[in-house]
Amino acid sequence: MEGKVALVTGAAGGIGAAVAGELCRRGVAVAAVDCDADRLSWTVGKLVADGARAEAFSVDVASRAQVEAAVAAVEDRLGPLDFLVNSAGVLRMGEVRDLTDQDWAETFAVNATGVFLMSRAVAARMTGRRSGAIVTVASNAADTARTQMAAYAASKAAATMFTKCLGLEVARYGIRCNLVAPGSTDTPMLVGMGVNGDEEKTSIIDGIPKDYKVGIPLRKLALPSDVADAVVFLLSDHAAHITMHSLTVDGGATLGG
């Protein structure tokens, strides 16, 4: 992968930052994209200090104009994109009866429309070069019903099927499109769900019967690096004959479903 160029959204922290870091360690030049400019600058600063070739791009992935301008700038400054990782995501918790129009719209704007806009902009350039790989970080909630997560689960389901359809359309150009579907991962998003300490983490691992949620058979939460490793595998030549596939990384929480 050395010498390749990647764009990673949601790169300021969590899974996106882990993906950016792992790609940098493999010699990939990384365009780190996020709407949190301050946190992104800090994350990229650490990568650069470690000798990586990485640049920060403050972008709202839900804005077509910002996305298209960013993709053009990335290719102008770093070179033609070989990889795209859609990792930006937001979570709005609440039962459907309590979700606001804004909750729904903001969730889909980032988790679904953002994937569409960024993938469209990058794929349009990749097709002319007849090469490239795209990975979307979805969720095991895309296929498994969860209480208080209707907007998030629906948006991830949309991103999942979009990515597979895109993969079908661009396969003739040699471009692969895959997904990684994490379960509960030790990130700031999990903290946002109210999982703040050991007791809450244990309950996730043990399962929550009242919410119809089984536990995690491997008896641990995923680390961002666990998900990043799966993403990098699907981008790499080790996955050269894999496309339109969703790789679940949840310690068995969805029982292989």
C-alpha positions as CSV (number, residue, x, y, z in Angstrom):
1,M,0.0,0.0,0.0
2,E,3.0,2.2,0.3
3,G,2.8,5.3,-1.9
4,K,-1.0,5.2,-2.3
5,V,-3.3,8.1,-1.4
6,A,-6.4,7.7,0.8
7,L,-9.2,10.0,1.9
8,V,-10.7,9.1,5.3
9,T,-13.8,10.9,6.6
10,G,-14.5,11.2,10.3
11,A,-10.8,11.2,10.9
12,A,-10.6,13.5,13.9
13,G,-11.2,10.6,16.4
14,G,-12.5,7.2,17.0
15,I,-12.6,4.7,14.2
16,G,-11.7,7.2,11.5
17,A,-8.6,8.3,13.4
18,A,-7.5,4.7,13.9
19,V,-8.0,4.0,10.1
20,A,-6.0,7.1,9.2
21,G,-3.2,6.1,11.6
22,E,-3.0,2.5,10.3
23,L,-2.9,3.7,6.7
24,C,-0.1,6.2,7.5
25,R,1.9,3.4,9.2
26,R,1.7,1.5,5.9
27,G,3.1,4.4,3.9
28,V,-0.2,5.7,2.6
29,A,-0.6,9.5,2.2
30,V,-3.8,10.4,4.1
31,A,-6.3,13.2,3.5
32,A,-8.0,13.4,6.9
33,V,-11.5,14.8,6.7
34,D,-13.7,15.9,9.5
35,C,-16.0,18.8,10.4
36,D,-14.3,19.3,13.8
37,A,-11.4,21.4,12.7
38,D,-9.6,21.7,16.1
39,R,-9.7,18.0,16.9
40,L,-8.7,17.1,13.4
41,S,-5.7,19.4,13.5
42,W,-4.5,17.8,16.7
43,T,-5.0,14.3,15.2
44,V,-3.2,15.1,12.0
45,G,-0.4,16.9,13.9
46,K,0.4,13.7,15.8
47,L,0.5,11.7,12.5
48,V,2.8,14.3,10.9
49,A,5.0,14.4,14.0
50,D,5.5,10.6,13.6
51,G,6.7,11.1,10.1
52,A,3.5,10.4,8.2
53,R,2.3,12.2,5.1
54,A,-1.1,13.5,6.2
55,E,-3.1,16.6,5.7
56,A,-6.2,17.9,7.4
57,F,-9.3,19.0,5.4
58,S,-12.2,20.6,7.4
59,V,-15.3,19.4,5.5
60,D,-19.0,19.0,6.2
61,V,-19.6,15.7,4.3
62,A,-23.3,16.6,4.0
63,S,-22.4,19.6,1.8
64,R,-22.1,18.8,-1.9
65,A,-20.0,21.9,-2.6
66,Q,-17.6,21.3,0.3
67,V,-17.2,17.6,-0.7
68,E,-16.5,18.3,-4.3
69,A,-14.0,21.1,-3.5
70,A,-12.3,18.9,-0.9
71,V,-11.8,16.0,-3.3
72,A,-10.4,18.3,-5.9
73,A,-8.0,19.8,-3.4
74,V,-6.9,16.4,-2.1
75,E,-6.0,15.2,-5.5
76,D,-4.3,18.5,-6.3
77,R,-2.1,18.4,-3.2
78,L,-1.6,14.6,-2.5
79,G,-2.2,13.0,-5.8
80,P,-4.9,10.7,-7.4
81,L,-7.0,8.9,-4.8
82,D,-6.5,5.2,-4.5
83,F,-8.7,4.7,-1.5
84,L,-11.8,6.2,0.2
85,V,-13.0,5.3,3.7
86,N,-16.4,6.7,4.7
87,S,-16.1,6.7,8.5
88,A,-17.9,9.9,9.4
89,G,-21.0,9.3,11.5
90,V,-23.4,10.7,14.0
91,L,-25.8,9.1,16.5
92,R,-29.1,10.5,17.7
93,M,-30.6,8.3,20.4
94,G,-34.3,8.1,21.2
95,E,-37.5,6.1,20.6
96,V,-39.2,6.9,17.3
97,R,-42.0,8.7,19.0
98,D,-39.5,11.1,20.6
99,L,-37.2,11.6,17.7
100,T,-37.4,15.1,16.2
101,D,-37.4,16.0,12.5
102,Q,-33.9,17.5,13.1
103,D,-32.6,14.3,14.7
104,W,-33.7,12.3,11.7
105,A,-32.4,14.8,9.1
106,E,-29.0,15.3,10.7
107,T,-28.5,11.5,11.1
108,F,-29.2,10.8,7.4
109,A,-27.3,13.9,6.3
110,V,-24.0,12.6,7.6
111,N,-24.5,8.8,7.7
112,A,-26.2,8.3,4.4
113,T,-26.1,11.5,2.3
114,G,-22.4,12.1,3.3
115,V,-21.5,8.6,2.1
116,F,-23.4,9.2,-1.2
117,L,-21.7,12.6,-1.8
118,M,-18.2,11.6,-1.0
119,S,-18.4,8.2,-2.8
120,R,-19.9,9.8,-5.9
121,A,-17.2,12.5,-6.1
122,V,-14.4,10.0,-5.6
123,A,-15.8,7.2,-7.7
124,A,-16.2,9.6,-10.7
125,R,-12.4,10.1,-10.6
126,M,-11.5,6.5,-9.9
127,T,-13.5,5.2,-12.9
128,G,-11.4,7.2,-15.3
129,R,-8.3,5.6,-13.8
130,R,-10.0,2.1,-13.7
131,S,-8.8,1.4,-10.2
132,G,-9.6,2.1,-6.6
133,A,-11.2,0.8,-3.4
134,I,-13.9,2.2,-1.2
135,V,-14.8,1.0,2.3
136,T,-17.8,2.4,4.2
137,V,-17.9,2.0,7.9
138,A,-21.5,0.9,8.6
139,S,-22.8,-0.9,11.7
140,N,-24.2,-4.2,12.8
141,A,-27.3,-2.2,13.6
142,A,-28.0,-2.0,9.8
143,D,-29.3,-5.5,10.0
144,T,-30.4,-5.9,13.6
145,A,-33.2,-3.9,15.2
146,R,-32.1,-1.9,18.2
147,T,-34.3,0.1,20.6
148,Q,-33.7,3.9,20.6
149,M,-31.5,3.6,17.5
150,A,-34.1,3.7,14.7
151,A,-32.6,6.8,12.9
152,Y,-29.0,5.5,13.2
153,A,-29.8,1.9,12.2
154,A,-31.9,3.1,9.2
155,S,-29.2,5.5,8.0
156,K,-26.6,2.8,8.3
157,A,-28.8,0.4,6.4
158,A,-29.2,3.0,3.6
159,A,-25.4,3.5,3.5
160,T,-24.9,-0.3,3.4
161,M,-27.2,-0.9,0.4
162,F,-25.9,2.3,-1.4
163,T,-22.3,1.0,-1.1
164,K,-23.2,-2.4,-2.5
165,C,-25.1,-0.9,-5.4
166,L,-22.2,1.4,-6.1
167,G,-19.9,-1.6,-6.0
168,L,-22.0,-3.3,-8.7
169,E,-21.9,-0.3,-10.9
170,V,-18.2,0.3,-10.8
171,A,-16.9,-3.3,-10.7
172,R,-16.4,-3.2,-14.5
173,Y,-13.8,-0.4,-13.9
174,G,-11.9,-2.6,-11.4
175,I,-13.1,-0.6,-8.4
176,R,-14.1,-2.5,-5.3
177,C,-16.7,-1.3,-2.7
178,N,-17.0,-3.0,0.6
179,L,-18.3,-2.4,4.1
180,V,-17.1,-2.9,7.7
181,A,-20.0,-3.3,10.2
182,P,-18.7,-2.7,13.7
183,G,-20.6,-3.5,16.9
184,S,-20.1,-1.8,20.2
185,T,-16.7,-0.1,19.9
186,D,-14.8,1.8,22.6
187,T,-15.1,5.3,21.1
188,P,-16.6,8.7,22.0
189,M,-19.8,7.6,20.2
190,L,-20.2,4.8,22.8
191,V,-19.7,7.3,25.6
192,G,-22.5,9.4,23.9
193,M,-24.8,6.4,24.3
194,G,-24.3,6.6,28.1
195,V,-21.5,3.9,28.3
196,N,-19.2,5.9,30.6
197,G,-17.6,3.4,33.0
198,D,-16.8,-0.3,33.7
199,E,-20.4,-1.1,34.9
200,E,-22.0,0.2,31.7
201,K,-19.4,-1.6,29.5
202,T,-20.0,-4.8,31.4
203,S,-23.7,-4.6,30.7
204,I,-23.0,-4.3,27.0
205,I,-20.8,-7.3,27.2
206,D,-23.3,-9.3,29.3
207,G,-26.3,-8.2,27.2
208,I,-29.4,-6.2,28.0
209,P,-32.5,-8.5,28.0
210,K,-35.0,-5.7,28.5
211,D,-33.8,-4.1,25.2
212,Y,-33.7,-7.5,23.4
213,K,-29.9,-7.1,23.1
214,V,-27.7,-10.1,23.4
215,G,-24.2,-9.7,24.7
216,I,-20.8,-10.1,23.1
217,P,-19.6,-13.7,23.0
218,L,-15.9,-12.7,22.8
219,R,-16.5,-10.9,26.2
220,K,-14.9,-7.6,25.2
221,L,-15.7,-4.4,23.4
222,A,-14.0,-3.7,20.0
223,L,-11.2,-1.3,19.9
224,P,-11.0,1.2,17.1
225,S,-7.9,-0.6,15.9
226,D,-9.9,-3.8,15.5
227,V,-12.2,-2.0,13.1
228,A,-9.3,-0.2,11.4
229,D,-7.6,-3.5,10.7
230,A,-10.7,-4.8,8.9
231,V,-10.9,-1.6,6.8
232,V,-7.3,-1.8,5.8
233,F,-7.7,-5.5,4.9
234,L,-10.6,-4.7,2.5
235,L,-8.6,-1.8,0.9
236,S,-5.5,-4.0,0.4
237,D,-4.6,-6.4,-2.3
238,H,-5.3,-9.2,0.1
239,A,-9.0,-8.5,-0.7
240,A,-8.4,-8.1,-4.4
241,H,-11.3,-10.4,-5.3
242,I,-13.8,-9.1,-2.7
243,T,-16.4,-6.5,-3.5
244,M,-20.0,-5.7,-2.3
245,H,-19.2,-7.5,0.9
246,S,-20.0,-6.5,4.5
247,L,-17.5,-7.7,7.1
248,T,-19.0,-7.7,10.6
249,V,-16.6,-6.8,13.5
250,D,-18.7,-7.2,16.6
251,G,-17.2,-10.1,18.6
252,G,-20.2,-12.2,17.7
253,A,-22.9,-9.8,19.1
254,T,-25.2,-10.5,16.2
255,L,-24.5,-14.2,16.4
256,G,-23.1,-14.4,12.9
257,G,-26.2,-12.8,11.3
